[in-house]
Amino acid sequence: MSEPTAAPAVPKARSCPFLPPDGLADIRAAAPVTRATFTSGHEAWLVTGYEQVRAVLRDPSFSVQVPHALHTQDGAVTQKPGRGSLLWQDEPEHTEDRKMLAREFTVRRMQALRPNIQRIVDEHLDAIEAQGGPVDLVKTFANPVPSMVISDLFGAPVERRPEFQEIAEAMMRVDQDVAATEAAGMRLGGLLHQLVQERRANPGDDLISALITTDDPDGVIDDMFLMNAAGTLLIAAHDTTACMLGLGAALLLDRPDQLALLREDPTLIGNAVEELLRYLTIGQFGGERVATRDVELGGVRIAAGEQVVAHLLAADFDPAFVDDPERFDITRRPAPHLAFGFGAHQCIGQQLARIELQIAFETLFRRFPTLRLAKPVEELRFRHDMVFYGVHELPVTW
């Protein structure tokens, strides 16, 4: 009897750094739900169709408590934090904790942050202008702006913000062993414990202080809850927005016709940000889930205990979802992309991210009308080794 054939590996190589990995579209066209082999060496279900991905993300039968980390080399699952961590929670705790945190992320409250975000963006662009080109836009703008915004929101001291940035990058790597990731998590835990104690002693106008004073009859919001919530949101909100700023700027500078449209009509900024989010969908590996019961998905039976990866990037390029998906067009009517996920775990900070991106891109290209890449795109280092895709550096001049 012949040995069973291993499922093909999930494509990762990109011939164009701004498009999904080569071969992913062929897999989606052939079978939007199929078996595949992942970086860890484990086989699981790969879901690439838009409707099928949405079905996974909205179905509580798919749990986030996965037995293997499919996208890391060793497949080890680090210890999951408890209450307040959101990303690693199932019902009913997830709904309860998200409801408490969502009160601090309403559209109205996020809109009220616009003046502070504009100030932070202006100050960084002032410094860039004073320095003169060429500069690394990731180091001088894309990384520090989201770090300042989210640190202000949490009341993190200015002197500790560079360390938060460093930890965020260390925790998002997929090419290191679990010990290195856990070490970064321990450093983060120490910083957050200090921050929580400081806020308890001296409450301010920040998110942690607001949670401390929240009506909490069940006693859920203890120090560990505050640390988990702050850690999850600090890391996720910083790294995702930073990646989008760097990668989005690179794409726009590489597509002068689209950038010209934005410069001629700044009111396109909302459309432009939505198209950037769809086109770049930086969660390059997708959302990992495990079936808690037998489920039929796309005509395929997924057994209880089997793992599933909902490939957001593949879904956002599904021709069944959007016409001519490989065409980047900032005048395209915004579509319900999956860059922020879908269902119960959809990004709680998506409105803040949108506001940051709109202000940052509009101001950057208005302040520097002759901004251009100082290095060809093919020479840039892209973040193939990280959870969130982006550029490690972006040399620009004007």
C-alpha positions in Angstrom: 0.0 0.0 0.0 1.4 3.4 -1.0 2.0 6.1 1.6 -0.6 8.9 1.7 0.5 12.0 -0.2 1.1 15.1 2.0 -1.1 18.1 1.3 0.7 20.8 -0.7 2.4 23.6 1.2 0.6 26.9 1.6 2.1 29.4 -0.9 4.2 32.1 0.6 6.5 33.4 -2.2 5.4 36.6 -3.9 6.6 37.7 -7.3 5.0 41.1 -6.7 5.5 42.3 -3.1 2.1 44.1 -3.2 0.1 41.1 -4.4 -0.8 37.8 -2.6 1.6 34.9 -2.8 1.8 33.2 -6.1 -0.5 30.2 -6.5 -3.0 31.3 -3.9 -5.5 32.3 -6.5 -5.3 29.0 -8.3 -5.9 27.2 -5.0 -9.0 29.3 -4.3 -10.3 28.8 -7.8 -9.9 25.0 -7.6 -11.2 24.5 -4.0 -11.9 27.4 -1.6 -11.8 24.8 1.2 -8.8 22.4 0.9 -6.1 20.6 2.9 -2.7 22.2 3.1 0.6 21.9 4.9 1.7 24.9 7.0 5.0 26.2 8.2 4.9 24.1 11.4 4.6 21.0 9.3 1.1 20.3 10.4 -1.8 19.7 7.9 -5.0 21.7 8.3 -7.9 23.1 6.3 -7.0 26.2 4.2 -10.0 28.4 3.5 -9.5 31.0 0.8 -13.0 31.9 -0.6 -14.6 35.2 0.6 -17.9 33.7 1.7 -16.3 30.6 3.2 -13.8 32.7 5.2 -16.7 34.8 6.5 -18.6 31.7 7.5 -15.6 30.4 9.6 -15.2 33.8 11.3 -18.8 34.2 12.3 -19.4 30.6 13.4 -18.9 30.0 17.2 -18.3 26.3 16.3 -14.7 27.4 15.3 -12.7 28.1 18.5 -9.6 30.3 18.8 -8.1 27.7 21.3 -6.0 26.0 18.7 -3.7 23.0 19.6 -0.9 24.1 17.2 0.4 27.4 16.0 0.4 26.6 12.3 2.5 29.6 11.0 5.5 29.3 13.3 8.4 26.9 12.7 8.0 24.9 15.9 4.1 24.9 16.0 4.2 25.5 19.8 1.3 27.4 21.3 2.4 30.0 23.9 0.5 30.2 27.1 -2.7 32.0 26.4 -3.5 35.0 28.6 -6.9 35.1 30.5 -9.7 37.6 30.8 -9.3 40.8 28.9 -7.1 39.3 26.1 -9.9 39.2 23.5 -7.9 37.6 20.7 -7.6 34.2 22.5 -11.1 34.1 24.1 -14.2 32.2 23.1 -17.7 32.8 24.3 -19.1 33.7 26.8 -16.0 35.5 28.2 -15.1 37.1 24.9 -18.5 38.8 24.6 -18.5 40.0 28.2 -14.9 41.4 28.0 -15.3 42.9 24.6 -18.5 44.8 25.8 -16.5 46.4 28.6 -13.7 47.4 26.3 -15.9 48.6 23.4 -17.2 51.4 25.6 -13.8 53.0 25.2 -13.7 52.5 21.4 -16.9 54.1 20.2 -16.9 56.1 16.9 -17.6 59.3 18.9 -14.6 58.8 21.2 -12.3 57.9 18.4 -13.4 61.0 16.4 -12.5 63.1 19.5 -8.9 61.9 19.1 -8.5 63.5 15.7 -6.8 66.7 17.0 -4.3 64.8 19.0 -3.5 62.4 16.1 -3.1 65.4 13.8 -0.7 67.0 16.3 1.4 63.8 16.5 1.5 63.4 12.7 2.5 67.1 12.2 5.2 66.9 14.8 6.8 63.9 13.2 6.6 65.4 9.7 8.1 68.7 11.0 11.1 66.6 12.3 11.4 64.8 9.0 11.4 68.1 7.1 14.0 69.6 9.4 16.2 66.5 9.0 16.1 66.5 5.2 16.0 63.5 2.9 16.6 60.8 2.4 14.9 59.3 5.5 13.5 56.0 6.5 9.8 56.6 6.7 9.2 53.5 8.8 11.6 54.6 11.5 10.7 58.3 11.5 6.9 58.1 10.8 5.2 54.7 10.3 6.4 53.2 13.6 6.4 56.1 16.0 3.1 57.7 15.0 0.8 54.7 16.0 3.0 54.1 19.0 2.4 57.6 20.2 -1.3 57.5 19.5 -1.9 54.2 21.4 0.5 55.1 24.2 -1.4 58.4 24.7 -4.7 56.4 24.8 -3.3 54.1 27.5 -1.3 56.8 29.4 2.0 55.1 28.8 5.0 57.3 29.8 6.9 58.8 26.9 10.2 57.4 28.0 8.9 53.8 27.8 7.3 54.0 24.3 10.5 52.9 22.4 10.6 49.8 24.5 6.9 49.0 23.7 7.8 49.4 20.0 10.7 47.0 20.4 8.6 44.4 22.3 5.8 44.6 19.7 8.2 43.7 16.9 9.7 40.8 18.9 6.3 39.3 19.6 5.2 39.5 16.0 8.0 37.4 14.6 7.2 33.9 13.2 10.8 32.8 12.6 11.9 32.5 16.2 11.4 29.8 18.8 8.7 30.0 21.5 11.2 30.9 24.2 12.0 34.2 22.5 8.4 35.1 22.1 7.7 34.2 25.7 10.7 36.3 26.8 9.3 39.3 25.0 5.9 38.6 26.6 7.5 38.6 30.1 9.1 42.0 29.4 5.8 43.4 28.3 4.1 42.0 31.4 6.6 43.8 33.7 6.0 47.1 31.9 2.2 46.7 32.0 2.2 45.8 35.7 4.1 49.0 36.5 1.7 51.0 34.3 -1.4 49.5 35.9 -0.1 50.3 39.4 0.7 53.8 38.4 -2.8 54.3 37.0 -4.4 52.9 40.2 -2.3 55.3 42.3 -2.8 58.3 40.0 -5.8 57.9 37.6 -5.8 60.0 34.5 -7.7 60.7 31.3 -6.7 57.3 29.7 -8.2 54.0 28.9 -6.7 52.0 31.8 -8.0 54.6 34.3 -11.4 54.5 32.7 -11.5 50.7 33.1 -10.4 50.9 36.7 -13.3 53.2 37.5 -15.8 51.1 35.5 -18.8 49.6 37.3 -17.7 46.0 37.8 -20.1 44.1 40.2 -18.6 40.7 39.3 -15.0 41.8 40.0 -13.7 40.9 36.6 -11.5 43.9 36.1 -8.5 43.1 38.3 -4.9 43.8 37.6 -4.5 40.8 35.3 -7.5 41.8 33.2 -6.1 45.3 32.8 -2.7 44.0 31.8 -4.1 41.5 29.3 -6.4 44.1 27.7 -3.6 46.7 27.6 -1.1 44.3 26.2 -3.3 42.9 23.5 -4.5 46.4 22.4 -1.0 48.0 22.6 0.7 45.4 20.6 -2.1 44.8 18.0 -2.9 48.5 17.5 0.7 49.6 17.2 2.0 46.9 14.8 -1.0 46.7 12.5 -1.3 50.4 11.9 2.5 50.8 11.6 2.6 48.1 8.9 -0.3 49.7 7.0 1.4 53.1 7.0 4.7 51.8 5.8 3.4 49.4 3.2 0.6 51.8 2.1 3.1 54.6 1.5 5.3 52.2 -0.5 2.4 51.1 -2.7 1.2 54.6 -3.3 4.7 55.8 -4.2 5.0 52.8 -6.6 1.6 53.7 -8.2 2.1 57.4 -9.2 -1.2 57.5 -11.2 -3.2 56.6 -8.1 -1.2 59.0 -5.9 -1.8 61.8 -8.4 -5.5 61.2 -8.0 -5.3 61.5 -4.3 -3.2 64.6 -4.5 -5.6 66.2 -6.9 -8.6 65.3 -4.8 -7.9 64.9 -1.1 -11.5 64.0 -0.4 -10.7 60.5 -1.9 -8.7 59.7 1.3 -11.5 57.6 2.8 -11.8 55.6 -0.4 -8.1 55.3 -0.7 -7.7 53.9 2.9 -10.4 51.3 2.3 -8.7 50.2 -0.9 -5.3 50.1 0.7 -6.8 47.9 3.5 -8.3 45.5 1.1 -5.4 45.3 -1.3 -2.7 44.9 1.3 -4.6 42.9 4.0 -1.6 42.7 6.2 -2.7 39.6 8.2 -0.8 37.6 5.7 -1.3 34.1 7.3 -5.0 34.3 8.2 -7.0 33.5 11.3 -6.4 30.1 13.0 -9.4 28.2 14.4 -10.3 24.7 15.5 -13.6 23.0 15.0 -15.4 22.1 18.2 -18.0 19.9 16.3 -18.4 18.5 12.9 -19.1 21.3 10.4 -19.9 21.4 6.7 -18.1 24.3 5.0 -18.2 24.9 1.2 -19.4 21.3 0.6 -16.5 19.9 2.7 -16.9 18.1 6.1 -14.6 19.4 8.8 -14.4 17.1 11.7 -14.4 18.2 15.4 -10.8 18.8 16.5 -9.5 19.7 13.0 -7.8 23.0 12.5 -8.8 25.7 10.0 -7.0 28.8 8.6 -9.3 31.5 7.3 -7.0 33.2 4.8 -8.1 36.9 4.9 -5.8 38.0 2.2 -6.9 35.4 -0.3 -10.6 36.2 0.5 -10.1 39.9 -0.2 -8.8 39.0 -3.7 -11.7 36.7 -4.4 -13.2 37.7 -7.8 -16.6 36.6 -6.4 -16.2 39.4 -3.8 -14.7 42.2 -5.9 -14.2 42.7 -9.7 -10.7 42.7 -11.0 -9.2 42.3 -7.5 -5.5 42.7 -8.6 -6.2 46.2 -9.8 -5.4 48.8 -7.2 -7.9 51.6 -7.6 -8.6 54.3 -5.0 -11.7 55.4 -6.8 -13.2 51.9 -6.3 -16.4 51.9 -4.3 -15.5 50.6 -0.8 -16.4 47.0 -0.3 -16.8 45.0 3.0 -13.2 43.7 3.0 -11.8 41.5 5.8 -8.7 43.4 6.7 -10.1 43.9 10.2 -11.5 40.4 10.4 -15.2 39.5 10.7 -17.7 38.3 13.2 -17.1 38.3 17.0 -13.4 38.9 16.7 -13.5 41.8 14.3 -10.9 44.4 15.3 -12.2 46.5 18.1 -9.9 49.4 17.2 -10.8 49.6 13.5 -12.2 53.1 13.7 -9.1 54.4 15.4 -7.0 52.7 12.7 -9.0 54.3 9.9 -8.7 57.8 11.4 -4.9 57.4 11.9 -4.4 56.2 8.3 -6.6 58.9 6.8 -4.8 61.7 8.7 -1.3 60.3 8.2 -1.6 59.6 4.5 -3.4 62.9 3.7 -1.0 65.0 5.7 2.2 63.2 4.4 1.4 63.6 0.7 0.2 67.2 1.2 3.2 68.2 3.1 5.6 66.5 0.7 4.2 66.9 -2.8 7.4 65.6 -4.4 7.9 62.6 -2.1 9.4 59.6 -3.8 11.2 56.3 -3.1 14.9 56.6 -2.6 15.4 52.9 -3.4 13.7 50.7 -6.0 10.8 48.6 -4.7 12.6 45.4 -5.6 15.4 46.4 -3.2 13.1 46.9 -0.2 13.0 44.4 2.6 9.5 43.1 3.2 8.2 41.6 6.4 7.8 38.0 5.2 9.0 36.9 8.7 6.3 38.6 10.7 2.6 38.0 11.6 1.7 41.3 9.9 3.1 42.0 6.4 4.9 45.3 5.7 8.3 46.8 5.0 11.2 46.8 7.4 12.3 50.1 6.1 11.2 52.7 3.5 13.9 55.1 2.3 12.3 58.2 0.8 13.4 61.6 -0.4 11.8 64.7 -1.9 
